[in-house]
Amino acid sequence: MKLTFWGAARTVTGSMHLLEVNDTKILLDCGLFQGKRKLSYERNLNFPFDPKDIDVLVLSHAHIDHSGNIPNLVRQGFKGNIYATHATRDLCAAMLEDSARIQEQDIGFLNKKRRRKGEPPLEPLYTVQDALASLPYFIGVPYWRPILIAPGVTLTFHDAGHILGSAIVVLDIEERGKKPVRLVFSGDLGRRGLAILRDPEFIDRADYLIMESTYGSRYHETFDDATQKLREISIRAFRQRGRILVPSFAVGRTQELVYRLNRLRSDHDIPEFPIYVDSPLAVNVTEVFRLHPECYDKEIRDFMAANDHRSPFGFHLLRYVRSVEDSKALNFTPDPIMVIAASGMCEGGRILHHLKQRISDPNAIILFVGYQAENTLGRKILDGVSPVRIFGELHEVRAQVERIEGYSAHADRAELLDWANHFDRSQLKRVFIVHGEEEGYTALKSGLEQMGFREVVVPDRGDAFELE
């Protein structure tokens, strides 16, 4: 049995791990690598294996850095089953199509400039048709229900509490002539006490563990502190007649933020001004959230019960924006307003158009509520880089830049270590740390070793390990 790490190795994007057992090749996640444009395009286009040789894909959750290269995998010849929870499958139906559409639009924009320079046109990584063609390969699997996915390999999904449908992947493996082995892949772990979703589940035994380390070195502020900061920023924008621009992941973070704003408005803790969710994907995803109340936690059920069972994702002054025309009209809407738009790292989508219009406005506030990976536009703005390039043009950053980490859907250092602490160390042979930048994976490795974990490894891309 061999395990090879092809993505999210010493980085946070492009999750992709290959397990070979019983003459079967099982891919864990197939995410888009995100970063510098040329490197990202080449790495995403060219798989380090032949997609035709992959027999099975197991998907931990729907975020694009975990699912986003599935259409390309299918386009290049993958014909196996894609196992995911029902909610993940429904989210991917919206997200993969949206990802393709954004790629087509961005390539179209770049090709206009290339034509003027006499340069040949570029092709998108995949098209909307490619995205739609990948959906029939999805097989929905409920939480906690074991299913045989390959000879000698049984899959069980457990709730990761990260986004709707997110799963911890448990593979119980019987390899010919050897003792049974359990491999656990954390996917991305959520936080305990996060609104909307259930808490991540604890797993007590494994022989091998693949564990994320996104916030392995950092601690989040509390939910109460985050909500107080959201309140203060809202009041400040109202008083200075400014605009709040929120780059937000369409899945999870947008719904969490809308729910928190809903509660603040219900309690009269923020002034009345219009709030726009300007993302067709976020609108579609919110509809998927409404279809899966089986994933909700007690807090949101109690909130709905106390408010005549109205949706937690809709309230007075909140507007969802679908059309391009309505999105453009926001440029002329009087301030103060809040605009929540994807993408969360400012690498595409409508948030770029809003930033282009307002990033040099000193009364505007750019509010980051999610992780910003290295080399992304969001990270540059957060780190104080100015000017920054948007659609090929340089813009001075004069807007106020704020950050709220308390709404992160990722477990922080304490929560990651607590989750790992529930494993039986006497059985666990090796821990592989993935999905983190150097500060995160180094700190988490040190923390696990101090807790008594015997062998903790941070693999490089392409590293392969024999599992006994």
FIBA-559868 format. One record per residue (C-alpha): residue in three letters; y, z, x. Coordinates in steps of 0.001 Angstrom, whole numbers, plus 500000, padded with zeros to 6 digits. Each point is the difference from the previous one (the first is absolute). Layout:
// residues N
ALAYZX...
//
This chain:
// residues 468
MET500000500000500000LYS503350498947501428LEU503576500798498981THR502894497831501236PHE503678500707499407TRP502017496849499292GLY503102501427498330ALA502118503140499625ALA498812500943503490ARG502879501792501724THR502296498609497304VAL500530500648496277THR499527496508498595GLY497242497453499554SER497152502400499177MET496676498287500763HIS496739501467501352LEU496668498189500323LEU496655501765499515GLU496802498160500940VAL496750501492498767ASN496621498641498840ASP501097496426500804THR502940500451497603LYS503706499833500845ILE502161502340497910LEU503783499843500297LEU501988503138499196ASP503434498825498771CYS501655496676500739GLY503692500764500344LEU503007498038501149PHE501344500803503437GLN503757500521499673GLY502525499860502830LYS501665497269502029ARG499809496786497996LYS498263497694502510LEU497415502569501131SER499308501019496399TYR499465496419498871GLU497618499163502846ARG497967503197499697ASN499692499787496224LEU499089496321500062ASN497310500247502686PHE497211502468499263PRO498100501386503022PHE496749499019498243ASP498827497211497734PRO500800501001496381LYS496902498098498891ASP497879502561501860ILE501357503000498083ASP497567501064497276VAL501912502798498236LEU503558501349499855VAL500739503599499010LEU503653500604499104SER501455503507500207HIS503162499234498018ALA502452497294498973HIS502880500416502463ILE500661496687501745ASP499325501405503480HIS496452500663498729SER499417497137497532GLY502570497338500786ASN497894497590502065ILE497171499702497454PRO501211496609498669ASN499968498634503543LEU496491501409500561VAL498736498276496861ARG501855496775500807GLN498225499896503361GLY496530500345498517PHE499195503584498960LYS497699499939496946GLY498795503610499702ASN500825502825497595ILE503218501993500357TYR499346503568498864ALA502997502028498792THR500839502479497266HIS500991498527496640ALA503662500967500479THR500046498478503492ARG498633496739498645ASP502685499909497286LEU502748500774502509CYS498774497293502367ALA500185497463497181ALA503756500575499959MET500621500778503661LEU498151497145501679GLU501682497430497774ASP503369501590500751SER499269500023503737ALA499170496295499867ARG503122499188498020ILE502224501854502474GLN498373498159502904GLU500549496662498291GLN503645500847499292ASP500685501292503522ILE498381496952501604GLY502020497769497670PHE503211501710501119LEU499084499651503679ASN498977496365499587LYS503466499114498672LYS501446501187503317ARG497237498281501980ARG500717496685498263ARG503657500241500956LYS498917500516503633GLY497469497184499860GLU497072502416500416PRO496633499533498239PRO499346502099496871LEU497861503131500000GLU497207500818497549PRO499645503368498189LEU497092502178501033TYR498569499450496535THR501192498783496617VAL500057501425496494GLN496952497866499210ASP498183501525502975ALA500836503482498720LEU498733499217496509ALA496833498444501443SER499120503286501727LEU499968502118496823PRO496568498942498645TYR498383501569503068PHE501168503513499033ILE497410502436498599GLY501455503098498306VAL498215503250500846PRO500802503411498430TYR500666503085502087TRP496964502137500836ARG497429497406498939PRO497674498944502879ILE499278496275500216LEU497760498049502390ILE502231497384501661ALA497676498720502758PRO496464500649501245GLY499824503724500752VAL503730500588499352THR501207502060497017LEU503730500231499218THR501700502881498177PHE503746500112499348HIS501828503352499936ASP503622500489498964ALA502417499750502953GLY503065500998497930HIS502175497470501857ILE500809497348497383LEU498463499052496684GLY496338499167500627SER500040500968503676ALA496635501068501344ILE498263501798502814VAL497058497774500934VAL496640501732500502LEU497153497832501323ASP496495501501500086ILE497973497785502316GLU496276499713500549GLU499427497848503047ARG496507498743500642GLY497991502456502095LYS502850502511500357LYS501282503180498369PRO502440499602497085VAL503673499905501015ARG503149500726498011LEU503207498174500918VAL503225501149498328PHE503203497943500034SER503026501965498819GLY502079496964499041ASP503512501377499584LEU500043503623498879GLY502500501284497466ARG501683503365499632ARG498943502991498014GLY502389500686497126LEU501361496439499794ALA501063499061496478ILE498069497450497926LEU496744499970501999ARG497195502458500652ASP499799501729503378PRO497896498412502769GLU496406501182499932PHE498330501880502826ILE496808498607501528ASP497745502551501662ARG497634497956502142ALA499927496864502110ASP498430498760503205TYR502962497748500784LEU503555500155498691ILE502739497357500072MET503239501864499299GLU503605498893499530SER502816501603502024THR503230498596498526TYR501765503370499987GLY497764501713502545SER502972501506501825ARG502430500721497178TYR500479502322497061HIS501496498913496693GLU502736501813498191THR498942501645496756PHE500113498194496657ASP502747502388498889ASP502090499231503111ALA499496496281499474THR501083500210496370GLN503063502034500937LYS500964497373502585LEU499514497237497421ARG502282501926497665GLU502692500427502681ILE499931496316500995SER500249498954496348ILE503021502239499447ARG501665498750503203ALA499550496345499013PHE501417500729496538ARG503075501724501429GLN500772497304502573ARG499176497185497535GLY497368498697502381ARG496678498222499709ILE496653501502501008LEU497519497467501376VAL496436501292500193PRO497446497894501887SER496818501169498320PHE496341499091499953ALA499271498510496607VAL496758501951499726GLY500181503768499823ARG503398500713501526THR501983498187497315GLN498106501745497194GLU500352503380501741LEU503751499479500418VAL500451498854496396TYR498096503062498777ARG502188502340502107LEU503181498315498752ASN498656500292496464ARG499625503757500405LEU503449500357501587ARG501589498106497113SER498018502000497422ASP501320503205501582HIS503577498591500247ASP499943500574503783ILE501443496595500936PRO502915498041498519GLU499377497079497694PHE500087496641501757PRO497729496960499715ILE496790499885502009TYR498307496632500556VAL496476499352501228ASP500550496495501343SER496501498823500778PRO497689497903497860LEU497121501548501917ALA501155503548499246VAL500280499084496325ASN496451498629499998VAL498682502937501995THR501592502489497624GLU498094498307497197VAL496797500504502007PHE500877503695500342ARG500238500206496221LEU496504498489499739HIS498369502661502170PRO500816503472498634GLU496565501093501226CYS501612500250503456TYR502853502318498882ASP500272503627501040LYS500813503026497831GLU503761499987500728ILE500617496585498516ARG497689500671497049ASP501964503175499212PHE503303498106500329MET498822497349497557ALA498708502601497559ALA503362501797500046ASN501916496755499390ASP498177498519497004HIS497638498144502338ARG502715497568501065SER499481498093503215PRO501024501863503163PHE501111496627501392GLY502777499235497531PHE503180501787498905HIS503621499531498957LEU501996497820502436LEU496884498845501890ARG499566496230500012TYR497180497885501411VAL501142496645501384ARG497670496999500070SER502021496791500150VAL501866498663503022GLU503085499487497835ASP500085503671498955SER499443501043503595LYS502949497907501191ALA502135501432497189LEU499646503437501609ASN502351498797502762PHE502786500039497396THR498974503163498144PRO502647502741500408ASP499100502973502166PRO498679502641500008ILE496452498761499490MET496647500518501681VAL497824497002500866ILE496353500634500880ALA498414496876501486ALA497099498917502177SER499009499658502725GLY499830503558501223MET500512499042503665CYS502620497326499250GLU497760497235501285GLY500270497803496909GLY500767499995496306ARG503186500618498055ILE501158503007502031LEU501048497550502737HIS502448498265497651HIS501512503333498958LEU500290501141503611LYS501691496741500931GLN502635500656497323ARG500612503707500666ILE498843501043503473SER503576499779501315ASP501501501966497090PRO500901503550501175ASN499712501315496430ALA496426498754499645ILE497024502226500746ILE496705498643501342LEU497368502554499051PHE496608499798501696VAL497209501790498160GLY496988498670501913TYR498544499356503422GLN501693497374502195ALA497669498384502542GLU501135498949503453ASN501834496664500277THR500714499784496262LEU503547499553498704GLY499780503349498218ARG499154501780503245LYS502922498336501806ILE502467501092497323LEU498560503515499978ASP500251500193503796GLY503697499067499896VAL499753496420501287SER503084497925499193PRO500438497151499430VAL496685499031498418ARG498710496554499115ILE499423499173496322PHE498925496444499127GLY500916498921503497GLU503555501350499861LEU501413503101501702HIS501518502762497845GLU501785503168501108VAL498468503174498542ARG502904501947498507ALA498152501420497005GLN498907503640500049VAL496324500317500947GLU497947502819498494ARG496347500942500061ILE497784502070497712GLU496489500706501270GLY498869502400497305TYR498835497174497746SER497704498557502624ALA496562499150498649HIS498503500665503438ALA498599503375500989ASP502010501650502778ARG498605501686503114ALA499063503262498286GLU498371498190497089LEU498040497651502272LEU498663502885502084ASP499136501980496881TRP498070497030498581ALA498066499563503245ASN499292503713500179HIS497650499735497015PHE497464497935501948ASP496928501654501476ARG500671499718503744SER496336500553500887GLN499081496657498388LEU503086497961500905LYS499296498011503160ARG503267498108500441VAL503430499597498415PHE501845496685500309ILE503759500274499487VAL501742496914498589HIS503113498998498030GLY502650501708502093GLU502606499468502668GLU499644501700503391GLU501763503217499069GLY497882500395496864TYR496546499236501345THR500569501929503226ALA501074503135498140LEU497188499761497452LYS497406499518502742SER501279503108501757GLY499983501999496773LEU496434499021499140GLU498786500851503500GLN501648503415499787MET498136500551496734GLY496679499402501732PHE499194496382499207ARG497711498828502780GLU500877496349500600VAL503270498526498763VAL500742496366500892VAL503072497807499495PRO498617496444500186ASP501927496973501181ARG499883496761498065GLY496657498358500703ASP498239503174501173ALA496377500127498835PHE497719503045499750GLU496276500367499484LEU499264502594497317GLU496656501781500256
//
